[in-house]
Amino acid sequence: MAFFIVLDYICVMQRHFSFIIPVYNRPNEIQELLESFARLKTTIDFEIVIVEDGSTVTSKAAVERYQPQLNISYYFKANSGPGDSRNYGMQHAKGNYFIILDSDCILPENYLNEVNKALNKNRWIVLVVLIMLTTLLLIYKRR
């Protein structure tokens, strides 16, 4: 029973969202996406992790423009594709909830509030997923 109480606590604990964004040669898209982040109406804690995947036209200038007002981490790595770049970003993220975006997304100003509200409303789903993941981890460790 204590296990379920702990999992229930995890479902409602303070969330820190990490937005993972792989990008390849799309500085204008990153500029627009970061502008939409700057317009978010939220008090929820979040970070932005941008992984430049070997671009020849980088997004560094756009990132630097928004770093004073947004919590952005910027990484440049050799080109290996979007999947590997997402994984790289998650390895460097500090949050406890990951949201993966493409560089061409534009966020509505209430996006993060709505995500958080849905997680709170459907926390039993999160609880079931955590139980399933924990069970799979235990099975995997026994092998």
DALIN-V145119 format. One record per run of one state. SS is the DSSP state (H for helix, E for strand, - for the rest). FROM is the first residue (numbers start at 1). LEN is the number of residues. If there is no record, write none. Layout:
BEGIN
<<SS | FROM | LEN> <SS | FROM | LEN>>
END
This chain:
BEGIN
<<- | 1 | 1> <H | 2 | 11> <- | 13 | 4> <E | 17 | 7> <- | 24 | 3> <H | 27 | 12> <- | 39 | 7> <E | 46 | 8> <- | 54 | 6> <H | 60 | 7> <- | 67 | 5> <E | 72 | 6> <- | 78 | 4> <H | 82 | 11> <- | 93 | 4> <E | 97 | 5> <- | 102 | 9> <H | 111 | 11> <- | 122 | 1> <H | 123 | 20> <- | 143 | 1>>
END
